[in-house]
């Protein structure tokens, strides 16, 4: 029979701190991408695209 442990281990991973919002997307995870059409590639509008800085998570990857 194994002996009982009477002391507890401290947590190995502390709770993550609140991370800052991503700069390019402002925390939304999407950015506006210009849509171009025609032979001269004129801009006609914008559509939502995935933020390549945070890959859609909305948090700053450097913090």
N, C-alpha and C positions, 0 to 999 in steps of 0.2 A: 504494500500500500504506500502511495506517495505521500510526502509530507505536505501539510497545508502551508500556503504562503500567506503571511499576515500583513505584509505591506503591499501597497498598490504602486503600479508603475505610473510615472508621469505620462501624459499624452505625447505620442511621438510627433504628430502633426498638429500644430496649433491651428485654431480657426483662421481661415484666410481673411485678411483685411479687406475692407471695401475698396475695390479697384476703381480707377478713374475711367471716365468714358473715353472712347476712341476719338481722336481729333478729327479725321476726315469725315466720319459719318455722324458724329455727335452722339453716339451711343445707340443709334437705331439699327445699325447693321447693314443699311442700304445706302447707296449713293446714286446721284443722278448721272446718267450716261447719255450723252448727246447721240441722237439717231441721225445718220446722214444717208441721203438717197441721191440717185441720179449719177450721170456721168461726171459731173463737176463736183459731186459729193457735197451738196449743200445741206446744212442742218435744217431739219424739219420739226424737231421736238426732242423730248427727253423721255427716258424710261428708267425704272429702278433697276439697279444692278447690285450685286454682292460687293461689300466693302472688302478690298484685297488686303487692307492693313490688319484687320481683326478677323477676317473670314466669317463675317456675319454675327459674331458673338456680341459686339457692341462694347467690349471692354478693351482697355489699352493693353496691348501685349507686352509693353516694356515695363509695366509696373508690377 
